[in-house]
Amino acid sequence: MALLEIFYPIHVKFFLMAKLELVSFLDFKFDLSSGDLLRGDKRLRIPKQTSRLLGIFLERPGAVVTRAELQELLWPEGEFLDHEHAINRVITDLRAVFRDNPKNPKYIETVHKRGYRFLPQIVVVPVTTPLLNPARSAEAEPPPEELAVAASEMEIPSVEPASFLSLPVAESQQQTITILPPLQTSRRPLRRYRWLFGGGVALLIVVALIAGLYRHRRQPTVVETNVVSLGIAPFQSEGPGAEEMGESFRLDLADALSQLPIVQIRATNSLNNISRDDNGIRSISEKLHLDMLLLGTLRVQGNRCTVQFELVRGRDSLHLASFQYEGSKDELARIRDKLQRDIFLNLQGKGKSMQSIHGSTDDSQAYGEYLQGRELTRLRDPTALHQALGHYQTAILRDPRFAQAYAGMAATHLALRYFSNATEHQNAAKQLAQQALQLDPQLAEAHAALGDVALRSAWDFALGESELRRAIELDPHKSTYHAWLASLLVYEGRFDEALSEIDRAVADDPLWPLVYSMATYVAGMAHDNNQAIAFAQKYVSLVPDSPESHNQLGWAYFCAKHYDEALAEWGRMAEMDKDSARIALEERGREAYHHEGIVAYALVRLAAIEQRSPETTRRGNDFEPAEWYAFTGQRDKAIASLQRVVTEHDGEAILLAVNPMFDNLHDDPRFQSLVHQVGLTLPNYSHRSPR
């Protein structure tokens, strides 16, 4: 056996092929020099961690890569908060790029309780020069181009060459790697090129490489792309109304910068409690995988605004650039546009052109009304929501082509449906979202609104999924859209897809408490009780003083039949709410439970529902009659209650097939008929893949 085959046979081969053009497998090619992934002639933008994962798999084709190894290689410093979900996310991302079905994989196989295996045969496409070209190897990489920056110099993060040095692979695990010649000739296995590695020069190179392997073997593959992962921290605000104005402006700025092809806006909600010192910047950047952070200050004095920004590098908090703008409150739209262009020019280089922000407005007063509407919509209070509609309407009257205002108005109607006349608000949201898309077909928020209306109003699961996937395609790091899609998928019993999608939502905003609320809900509907409990516990850990977080944990325990823990959490929630009626109910319920069991507790809740007691009004979702009738075995009453839900076309009907509280109704033909009327089928929980 050749010396090369004894020491790291795959890794050394790949290192010596580092100057080759492409690695080919099935429908894809991977450009080793640039880190680009190609499907046909189309270059695909993939995140940095996805590139790293692909590099790891290319090092070890056919070998099982354990989750522990992936954790060590992808996060060598242990910097991510929750590695299990982060690994699920990056695996799901790569599968999505390949359009790979995890149940019938062509690319990535899940090896139960072990890890993952990369299935395709790998083919190397060489350049027409010899495999080892001393002259070319000696060439120095050109330094990165210096970019001019407004008000300050900017240091662009260095780009490291791709490395394929990692852990050794047992020879029995390797697949054949073949080389594709530059001309149209037949494929030939790499071993037919062993003669290229013969002789003293090759031996010296191999010895040098092997010496280096022991220094670098623990480093993960790094494939840099030209896309910058950017986080926008909450503004430091000074002056009356500056805090509310600053947060609304920050969210709109995130939308604007996300339209740049060179920028990925990440984890907007996870940055709410960022510490601006060096340690805080480095820590949050490691946890959220941010290349850069934009730190802003908004000062308001009368009608004048001063906005200052500092761009810093995430890994070491190095100052990269400063920007400052001044103007009236009515000129915030101009400031946003100017910053977007300045960021673009400083990252991309001078002399580049950029289109204006899609769906926005040049009318400063219309933009100010839009920002006020957006801030009020965030409050989720019915009075504030109606006020928001007025601001959006004023913005539209001033600029009838302001697509973002139509989309914001649609989102506000969707929030109002939970307080009154759901049908009316859903119809209004649909019309407004359609108007927004007529003006700007690329507006993700409008597609998401249409998807939600299609699902809850028309029970049109296919259209809802199509619109939500389009929203995600346009704004791939918006965790809310991933969570909405996960909900739709779980209603249809597509549990593996739903759990993968909620993993994406969590990974996109891992410090945002509400994403764990949504994740608890999805995992619970998927009957993955352990996962639901884990999500709910994370929710509580992030906001321990939130009554709702304890309510969610209580439900997760209840569905898992951990009744002692569930009742304890509901008791804590009632005390935190300072709801004396609910406190008394929970005390009666615990006493009944300890004497007669969990059905006795459920009967206490039912009595409160039937008597319309005050404790049932604050958290109405905790007192759905059909759920507690079903749980206590009162089938006729449960079916009658559900019949009203379906007849009235209540949006809650889409939960019928997967709500754990209805599990004991699944064998009832009347219940099966109701499920079919909604357009659903009862799921098969045994088909869920292990996680």
LOTOR-972934 format. One line per 4 residues: number of its first residue (from 1); their letters; for each residue x, y, z of C-alpha. Coordinates in steps of 0.001 Angstrom, whole numbers, plus 500000, padded with zeros to 6 digits. Layout:
BEGIN
NUM> A> X Y Z ~ ... $
//
This chain:
BEGIN
1> MALL> 500000 500000 500000 ~ 501297 503457 499120 ~ 502506 505667 501949 ~ 499772 508155 501137 $
5> EIFY> 497109 505532 501764 ~ 498455 504730 505232 ~ 498285 508232 506695 ~ 494895 509953 506397 $
9> PIHV> 494152 508590 502924 ~ 491123 510789 502263 ~ 492308 513967 503981 ~ 495692 514109 502260 $
13> KFFL> 494087 513464 498897 ~ 491694 516342 499440 ~ 494468 518633 500612 ~ 496503 517894 497505 $
17> MAKL> 493404 518581 495455 ~ 492928 521996 497101 ~ 493854 523742 493867 ~ 491278 521797 491891 $
21> ELVS> 488147 523487 490700 ~ 485221 521382 491863 ~ 484071 518411 493875 ~ 481003 516844 492263 $
25> FLDF> 478319 514660 493828 ~ 474924 513808 492335 ~ 473263 517088 491258 ~ 475784 519404 492914 $
29> KFDL> 479305 520725 492641 ~ 481287 522336 495442 ~ 483903 524945 494521 ~ 486879 524321 496782 $
33> SSGD> 488497 527659 496067 ~ 485498 529886 496761 ~ 483281 527742 498969 ~ 480399 528106 496506 $
37> LLRG> 477845 525349 496057 ~ 476446 524930 492556 ~ 473338 523179 491272 ~ 473881 523039 487528 $
41> DKRL> 475186 526471 486607 ~ 473403 528200 489487 ~ 475420 529280 492507 ~ 473606 528808 495797 $
45> RIPK> 474096 531045 498803 ~ 474494 528905 501905 ~ 475284 530019 505469 ~ 478759 529612 506899 $
49> QTSR> 477814 526775 509270 ~ 476097 524913 506432 ~ 479300 525196 504396 ~ 481276 523887 507349 $
53> LLGI> 478961 520923 507722 ~ 479248 520115 504026 ~ 483031 520296 504316 ~ 482973 517832 507209 $
57> FLER> 480847 515392 505204 ~ 483116 515739 502162 ~ 486062 514790 504345 ~ 484318 511619 505471 $
61> PGAV> 482108 510254 502697 ~ 480360 507077 503739 ~ 481545 507363 507333 ~ 479239 507919 510289 $
65> VTRA> 479839 511347 511814 ~ 478478 511380 515351 ~ 476564 514281 516845 ~ 479332 514666 519432 $
69> ELQE> 481882 515046 516646 ~ 479693 517590 514868 ~ 479387 519588 518069 ~ 483164 519620 518508 $
73> LLWP> 483894 520454 514878 ~ 481193 523069 514332 ~ 481515 524756 517728 ~ 485040 524005 518959 $
77> EGEF> 484726 526491 521816 ~ 481320 525196 522889 ~ 479892 528594 522145 ~ 476309 527710 521170 $
81> LDHE> 473578 527688 523800 ~ 471848 524480 522784 ~ 473928 522193 520614 ~ 471199 519606 520085 $
85> HAIN> 468901 522078 518381 ~ 471761 523802 516603 ~ 472859 520491 515052 ~ 469278 519709 514051 $
89> RVIT> 469064 523137 512433 ~ 472263 522930 510395 ~ 471449 519367 509252 ~ 467978 520536 508230 $
93> DLRA> 469457 523519 506395 ~ 471793 521322 504356 ~ 468999 518855 503602 ~ 466842 521755 502441 $
97> VFRD> 469585 522892 500068 ~ 469818 519367 498648 ~ 466006 518946 498712 ~ 466724 515704 500500 $
101> NPKN> 463976 513625 502108 ~ 465180 512345 505515 ~ 462869 509325 505226 ~ 464303 508331 501837 $
105> PKYI> 467653 510139 501714 ~ 469940 510505 498717 ~ 472447 512752 500478 ~ 472352 512630 504286 $
109> ETVH> 471326 509491 506148 ~ 470379 509593 509821 ~ 472008 506673 511639 ~ 469792 506050 514651 $
113> KRGY> 471423 506931 517988 ~ 474785 507433 516269 ~ 474867 510366 513868 ~ 474803 510995 510130 $
117> RFLP> 476350 509545 506975 ~ 477013 511347 503675 ~ 475815 508982 500945 ~ 476843 510264 497490 $
121> QIVV> 479923 509111 495640 ~ 482331 512031 495355 ~ 483939 512959 492045 ~ 486758 515477 491711 $
125> VPVT> 486872 517729 488636 ~ 490494 518896 488144 ~ 491786 521922 486304 ~ 493807 521321 483167 $
129> TPLL> 497106 522015 484980 ~ 498957 519193 486803 ~ 497594 518130 490166 ~ 500634 519547 491935 $
133> NPAR> 501779 522777 490333 ~ 504804 524140 492243 ~ 504589 527546 490621 ~ 500928 527918 491398 $
137> SAEA> 501319 526532 494901 ~ 503922 529168 495648 ~ 501647 532019 494693 ~ 500593 534190 497576 $
141> EPPP> 496912 534828 498057 ~ 496067 538441 497171 ~ 495247 540605 500182 ~ 491621 541635 500645 $
145> EELA> 490721 544845 498903 ~ 490651 547860 501193 ~ 487250 549456 501387 ~ 486618 553113 502043 $
149> VAAS> 484390 553831 505006 ~ 482497 556955 506000 ~ 483968 558639 509089 ~ 486253 555703 509958 $
153> EMEI> 488436 552972 508514 ~ 486905 549546 508328 ~ 488700 546246 508762 ~ 487043 543470 506811 $
157> PSVE> 487290 540038 508474 ~ 489984 537971 506845 ~ 488992 535068 504621 ~ 490736 531829 505479 $
161> PASF> 491416 529230 502786 ~ 489264 526149 502836 ~ 490760 523360 504926 ~ 489917 519697 504700 $
165> LSLP> 491956 518622 507727 ~ 490037 516973 510515 ~ 489618 513655 512274 ~ 491047 510463 510719 $
169> VAES> 488692 508025 509047 ~ 489006 504280 509255 ~ 489747 502854 505812 ~ 486835 500469 506072 $
173> QQQT> 484456 503428 506263 ~ 485671 505201 503145 ~ 483892 505426 499846 ~ 485599 505507 496501 $
177> ITIL> 486524 509012 495407 ~ 486925 509459 491692 ~ 488394 512166 489494 ~ 486562 513601 486557 $
181> PPLQ> 489031 514626 483820 ~ 488573 518032 482221 ~ 487679 516508 478847 ~ 484645 514322 478246 $
185> TSRR> 486193 511012 479108 ~ 485064 508265 481437 ~ 485321 508641 485206 ~ 488393 507110 486776 $
189> PLRR> 488973 506353 490460 ~ 491490 508462 492333 ~ 493785 505479 492963 ~ 494648 505487 489258 $
193> YRWL> 496502 508757 489943 ~ 498719 507370 492706 ~ 501711 507670 490417 ~ 501428 511443 490789 $
197> FGGG> 502325 511115 494454 ~ 505448 508992 493903 ~ 509068 510068 494256 ~ 511035 512058 496811 $
201> VALL> 509230 515372 496335 ~ 505841 513836 496975 ~ 507182 511962 500004 ~ 508512 515194 501537 $
205> IVVA> 505175 516883 500929 ~ 503304 514008 502556 ~ 505582 514015 505598 ~ 505113 517773 505970 $
209> LIAG> 501359 517422 505662 ~ 501205 514639 508218 ~ 503180 516769 510664 ~ 500664 519543 510154 $
213> LYRH> 497707 517228 510579 ~ 498407 516715 514252 ~ 498343 520467 514784 ~ 495149 521048 512789 $
217> RRQP> 493178 517845 513105 ~ 490681 519334 515569 ~ 489914 522380 513451 ~ 486586 522276 511632 $
221> TVVE> 486342 522876 507949 ~ 485919 526593 507300 ~ 484387 527649 504029 ~ 483932 531404 504039 $
225> TNVV> 481341 533073 501879 ~ 480878 536691 500879 ~ 477709 536994 502946 ~ 478008 538846 506266 $
229> SLGI> 475935 537750 509257 ~ 474828 540990 510939 ~ 472970 541680 514157 ~ 471329 545013 515001 $
233> APFQ> 471303 545756 518717 ~ 468524 547794 520359 ~ 469262 551506 520248 ~ 470477 553492 523201 $
237> SEGP> 467813 556190 523356 ~ 467795 559722 524740 ~ 464878 562128 524713 ~ 461069 561945 524868 $
241> GAEE> 459623 559094 522829 ~ 463072 558024 521640 ~ 462886 554476 523036 ~ 459640 553570 521244 $
245> MGES> 460732 555301 518051 ~ 464149 553628 518189 ~ 462809 550078 518517 ~ 460360 550498 515655 $
249> FRLD> 463109 552068 513528 ~ 465482 549194 514386 ~ 463024 546549 513193 ~ 462394 548437 509966 $
253> LADA> 466135 548890 509490 ~ 466543 545117 509873 ~ 464051 544610 507046 ~ 465888 547148 504874 $
257> LSQL> 469359 545688 505413 ~ 468073 542143 504870 ~ 467387 543144 501255 ~ 471120 543505 500630 $
261> PIVQ> 472463 540390 498883 ~ 475640 540514 500978 ~ 473920 540668 504378 ~ 472036 538163 506521 $
265> IRAT> 470209 539784 509438 ~ 470222 537377 512365 ~ 468471 536939 515706 ~ 466888 540393 516017 $
269> NSLN> 464842 539451 519095 ~ 467747 537646 520793 ~ 469719 540899 521016 ~ 467264 542653 523325 $
273> NISR> 469472 542304 526425 ~ 472909 542673 524844 ~ 475755 544105 526902 ~ 477757 546591 524846 $
277> DDNG> 481127 545996 526497 ~ 483798 543938 524730 ~ 482974 540719 526565 ~ 479263 541111 525893 $
281> IRSI> 479797 541716 522187 ~ 482122 538737 521814 ~ 479842 536475 523834 ~ 476639 537274 521954 $
285> SEKL> 478421 537067 518594 ~ 479698 533585 519416 ~ 476314 532399 520628 ~ 474432 533769 517621 $
289> HLDM> 477190 533285 515013 ~ 477350 536953 514069 ~ 480165 538328 511940 ~ 479323 541940 512781 $
293> LLLG> 477116 543974 515087 ~ 475540 547354 514400 ~ 475220 549453 517563 ~ 473002 552524 517381 $
297> TLRV> 472166 555580 519467 ~ 469088 557740 518863 ~ 468840 561201 520407 ~ 465624 563190 520126 $
301> QGNR> 465409 566884 520958 ~ 462199 568537 519931 ~ 461624 567604 516307 ~ 465303 566902 515619 $
305> CTVQ> 466949 563473 515629 ~ 470603 562468 515749 ~ 471338 558851 514880 ~ 474812 557382 515392 $
309> FELV> 475926 553888 514407 ~ 479048 551888 515093 ~ 479843 548735 513123 ~ 481978 546287 515126 $
313> RGRD> 483426 542884 514359 ~ 481791 540183 516417 ~ 484687 537918 517296 ~ 486821 540603 518970 $
317> SLHL> 484578 543716 519167 ~ 486979 545570 516856 ~ 485657 548924 515634 ~ 485092 548793 511876 $
321> ASFQ> 483144 551899 510945 ~ 481120 554817 512270 ~ 478150 556621 510756 ~ 476221 559678 511922 $
325> YEGS> 473074 561249 510519 ~ 470951 564205 511572 ~ 467510 565360 510549 ~ 463941 565858 511638 $
329> KDEL> 461697 563027 512789 ~ 460109 563128 509361 ~ 463477 562325 507794 ~ 464001 558928 509457 $
333> ARIR> 463121 557182 506191 ~ 465900 559091 504437 ~ 468321 558181 507241 ~ 467386 554507 506929 $
337> DKLQ> 467925 554592 503156 ~ 471249 556394 503557 ~ 472511 553894 506120 ~ 471471 550987 503913 $
341> RDIF> 473468 552424 501031 ~ 476466 553227 503244 ~ 476522 549690 504659 ~ 476261 548286 501146 $
345> LNLQ> 479097 550440 499806 ~ 481383 549734 502732 ~ 480913 545982 502541 ~ 480688 545621 498782 $
349> GKGK> 483057 548360 497648 ~ 482731 551674 495874 ~ 481356 551932 492388 ~ 478587 549401 493005 $
353> SMQS> 474954 550171 492368 ~ 472012 549242 494559 ~ 468303 549366 494014 ~ 466120 551349 496366 $
357> IHGS> 464345 549573 499195 ~ 461437 547538 497866 ~ 457969 548431 499080 ~ 459004 551557 500984 $
361> TDDS> 458198 555243 500487 ~ 459948 558522 499788 ~ 457277 560420 501721 ~ 458815 561208 505119 $
365> QAYG> 455484 561818 506860 ~ 454049 558567 505505 ~ 457094 556743 506852 ~ 456667 558379 510266 $
369> EYLQ> 453038 557229 510390 ~ 454159 553734 509390 ~ 456711 553596 512225 ~ 454080 554653 514763 $
373> GREL> 451712 551995 513458 ~ 454407 549363 513681 ~ 455232 550263 517279 ~ 451560 550115 518318 $
377> TRLR> 451075 546764 516565 ~ 453838 545288 518712 ~ 451837 546043 521887 ~ 449111 543467 521044 $
381> DPTA> 446553 545537 522955 ~ 443169 546026 521210 ~ 443131 549798 521778 ~ 446701 550143 520521 $
385> LHQA> 445948 547902 517547 ~ 443030 550078 516445 ~ 445257 553143 516786 ~ 447859 551384 514643 $
389> LGHY> 445292 550906 511874 ~ 444745 554654 511847 ~ 448451 555384 511433 ~ 448816 552841 508629 $
393> QTAI> 445752 554298 506900 ~ 447237 557794 507063 ~ 450497 556487 505607 ~ 448623 554856 502721 $
397> LRDP> 446604 558013 502042 ~ 449850 559967 501750 ~ 451505 557304 499554 ~ 449075 554784 498003 $
401> RFAQ> 452059 552732 496729 ~ 453575 552205 500198 ~ 453469 548378 500164 ~ 454945 547935 503656 $
405> AYAG> 452090 549962 505130 ~ 449520 547632 503549 ~ 451414 544621 504929 ~ 451647 546193 508389 $
409> MAAT> 447926 546889 508331 ~ 447267 543258 507364 ~ 449361 542034 510297 ~ 447421 544315 512641 $
413> HLAL> 444098 542866 511485 ~ 445454 539365 512119 ~ 446270 540403 515688 ~ 442811 541953 516181 $
417> RYFS> 440964 538756 515212 ~ 441723 537330 518665 ~ 439715 540136 520297 ~ 436664 540476 518042 $
421> NATE> 435036 539360 514777 ~ 437738 537040 513495 ~ 436140 536594 510065 ~ 435971 540326 509378 $
425> HQNA> 439596 540888 510383 ~ 440852 537912 508391 ~ 439062 539105 505257 ~ 440555 542568 505701 $
429> AKQL> 444026 541091 506220 ~ 443715 539035 503046 ~ 442686 542036 500936 ~ 445463 544239 502330 $
433> AQQA> 448135 541572 501881 ~ 447072 541088 498270 ~ 447306 544849 497687 ~ 450784 544863 499215 $
437> LQLD> 451926 542079 496895 ~ 450541 543861 493844 ~ 452884 546721 494729 ~ 455819 544551 495821 $
441> PQLA> 455683 540786 495101 ~ 458842 540308 497198 ~ 457308 541429 500502 ~ 457728 538506 502896 $
445> EAHA> 455348 539866 505539 ~ 452489 539977 503041 ~ 453112 536399 501880 ~ 453143 535242 505503 $
449> ALGD> 449850 537026 506192 ~ 448223 535375 503171 ~ 449521 532001 504322 ~ 448060 532463 507777 $
453> VALR> 444680 533557 506399 ~ 444588 530623 503972 ~ 445214 528223 506841 ~ 442905 529578 509515 $
457> SAWD> 440138 531096 507414 ~ 439853 528743 504435 ~ 441546 525637 505920 ~ 443574 525643 502704 $
461> FALG> 446709 523874 503895 ~ 448364 523721 500468 ~ 448039 527460 499817 ~ 449026 528281 503378 $
465> ESEL> 452180 526209 503085 ~ 453042 527704 499697 ~ 452734 531278 500970 ~ 454671 530615 504167 $
469> RRAI> 457478 528916 502271 ~ 457609 531922 499943 ~ 457894 534232 502957 ~ 460755 532116 504301 $
473> ELDP> 462466 532133 500924 ~ 462350 535942 500932 ~ 463306 536337 504609 ~ 464968 533047 505625 $
477> HKST> 466038 534086 509121 ~ 462677 535332 510381 ~ 461999 532847 513171 ~ 458290 533716 513285 $
481> YHAW> 457739 532468 509746 ~ 459484 529177 510510 ~ 457297 528762 513598 ~ 454111 529432 511620 $
485> LASL> 455121 526873 509023 ~ 455959 524391 511775 ~ 452444 524836 513180 ~ 450864 524162 509790 $
489> LVYE> 452978 521049 509296 ~ 452171 519677 512730 ~ 448414 520139 512147 ~ 448781 517890 509088 $
493> GRFD> 450622 515251 511102 ~ 453940 515924 509331 ~ 455792 515750 512610 ~ 459381 515303 511416 $
497> EALS> 459082 518310 509111 ~ 457366 520367 511802 ~ 460024 519643 514409 ~ 462799 520420 511935 $
501> EIDR> 461119 523718 511084 ~ 460718 524698 514723 ~ 464387 523850 515239 ~ 465130 526444 512561 $
505> AVAD> 463017 529012 514374 ~ 464863 528350 517636 ~ 468293 528448 515998 ~ 467482 531747 514262 $
509> DPLW> 466572 533531 517514 ~ 467877 531361 520380 ~ 467590 534045 523083 ~ 464041 535122 522210 $
513> PLVY> 461685 533749 524878 ~ 458597 533618 522660 ~ 460240 531271 520179 ~ 460342 528653 522955 $
517> SMAT> 456646 529229 523622 ~ 455915 528443 519972 ~ 458327 525503 520060 ~ 456622 524052 523151 $
521> YVAG> 453297 524231 521344 ~ 454582 522521 518186 ~ 456395 519755 520053 ~ 453336 519156 522222 $
525> MAHD> 451060 518819 519196 ~ 453618 516419 517694 ~ 453287 514356 520902 ~ 457021 514703 521515 $
529> NNQA> 456505 515286 525219 ~ 460142 515219 526277 ~ 460985 517837 523680 ~ 458003 519968 524681 $
533> IAFA> 459120 519903 528310 ~ 462674 520843 527313 ~ 461439 523790 525252 ~ 459138 524954 528044 $
537> QKYV> 461913 524693 530630 ~ 464091 526865 528397 ~ 461216 529348 528138 ~ 460978 529519 531929 $
541> SLVP> 464746 529895 532295 ~ 464741 532937 530001 ~ 461737 534653 531626 ~ 461253 533066 535068 $
545> DSPE> 458922 535884 536154 ~ 456518 535351 533250 ~ 453257 533639 534275 ~ 452759 532415 530704 $
549> SHNQ> 456073 530551 530704 ~ 454940 528572 533758 ~ 451552 527979 532126 ~ 453271 526495 529075 $
553> LGWA> 455475 524290 531234 ~ 452368 523156 533103 ~ 450698 522089 529863 ~ 453843 520283 528705 $
557> YFCA> 453946 518324 531965 ~ 450204 517624 531814 ~ 450351 516136 528308 ~ 453293 513993 529421 $
561> KHYD> 451168 512763 532373 ~ 453513 514352 534910 ~ 450533 515606 536841 ~ 452232 516628 540102 $
565> EALA> 454607 518907 538225 ~ 451832 520263 535994 ~ 449591 521291 538867 ~ 452521 522862 540691 $
569> EWGR> 453340 525030 537658 ~ 449726 526120 537257 ~ 449677 527086 540918 ~ 452792 529226 540433 $
573> MAEM> 451237 530841 537368 ~ 448067 531783 539280 ~ 450102 533321 542087 ~ 452222 535307 539628 $
577> DKDS> 449036 536532 537931 ~ 447723 537539 541373 ~ 444431 536026 540253 ~ 442652 535110 543491 $
581> ARIA> 439883 533183 541717 ~ 442385 531080 539774 ~ 444486 530519 542907 ~ 441393 529162 544671 $
585> LEER> 440538 526943 541691 ~ 444032 525459 541580 ~ 443929 524789 545316 ~ 440580 522970 544977 $
589> GREA> 441911 521079 541993 ~ 445072 519915 543777 ~ 443032 518732 546748 ~ 440704 516756 544453 $
593> YHHE> 443698 515306 542608 ~ 445390 514105 545779 ~ 442185 512400 546941 ~ 440716 510987 543710 $
597> GIVA> 443199 511426 540859 ~ 443650 513597 537805 ~ 440090 513178 536487 ~ 438843 514788 539698 $
601> YALV> 441084 517786 538987 ~ 439668 518012 535458 ~ 436121 517966 536850 ~ 436990 521000 538986 $
605> RLAA> 437952 522848 535808 ~ 434753 521715 534072 ~ 432629 522961 536943 ~ 434224 526404 536580 $
609> IEQR> 433544 526354 532829 ~ 429894 525363 533225 ~ 429340 527960 535953 ~ 431118 530651 533879 $
613> SPET> 433274 531435 536896 ~ 435566 534512 536760 ~ 438740 532405 536774 ~ 437893 531176 533280 $
617> TRRG> 438030 534598 531641 ~ 441660 535654 532065 ~ 443190 532672 530282 ~ 440343 531394 528154 $
621> NDFE> 442487 528893 526280 ~ 442976 526990 529545 ~ 439228 526375 529729 ~ 438169 524974 526362 $
625> PAEW> 435052 522881 527130 ~ 435684 520227 524457 ~ 439159 519479 525812 ~ 438025 518861 529379 $
629> YAFT> 434887 516961 528337 ~ 437075 514659 526249 ~ 439641 514245 529018 ~ 436978 513258 531552 $
633> GQRD> 435402 510746 529156 ~ 432220 512733 528407 ~ 432310 511959 524700 ~ 428875 513198 523688 $
637> KAIA> 429454 516631 525209 ~ 432938 516803 523699 ~ 431665 515927 520210 ~ 428809 518433 520490 $
641> SLQR> 431236 521178 521474 ~ 433596 520298 518616 ~ 430699 520211 516162 ~ 430028 523865 516980 $
645> VVTE> 433714 524696 516418 ~ 433633 523125 512951 ~ 430215 524499 511985 ~ 431231 528041 512954 $
649> HDGE> 434462 527606 511005 ~ 436456 528458 514105 ~ 440184 528720 513460 ~ 440822 526317 516343 $
653> AILL> 439335 523493 514253 ~ 442685 522988 512536 ~ 444034 521536 515813 ~ 441522 518687 515915 $
657> AVNP> 443683 515887 514557 ~ 446727 516468 516768 ~ 445477 518043 520003 ~ 446596 515598 522737 $
661> MFDN> 443449 516353 524737 ~ 441389 514645 522023 ~ 443464 511472 521762 ~ 440794 509340 523419 $
665> LHDD> 438271 510419 520753 ~ 440252 509055 517806 ~ 438246 505824 517625 ~ 434899 507664 517568 $
669> PRFQ> 433417 507831 514013 ~ 431810 511189 514806 ~ 435191 512667 515686 ~ 436774 511145 512588 $
673> SLVH> 434074 512777 510463 ~ 434785 516193 512000 ~ 438498 515803 511311 ~ 437770 514989 507668 $
677> QVGL> 435486 518033 507349 ~ 438457 520229 508217 ~ 440498 518514 505508 ~ 442724 516516 507826 $
681> TLPN> 443450 512894 508643 ~ 444327 511347 511970 ~ 448122 511008 512285 ~ 450177 507900 512823 $
685> YSHR> 452473 508744 515716 ~ 454576 505623 515199 ~ 455945 507100 511950 ~ 457776 509913 513722 $
689> SPR> 461532 509573 513278 ~ 463775 509410 516375 ~ 465533 512655 517269 $
//
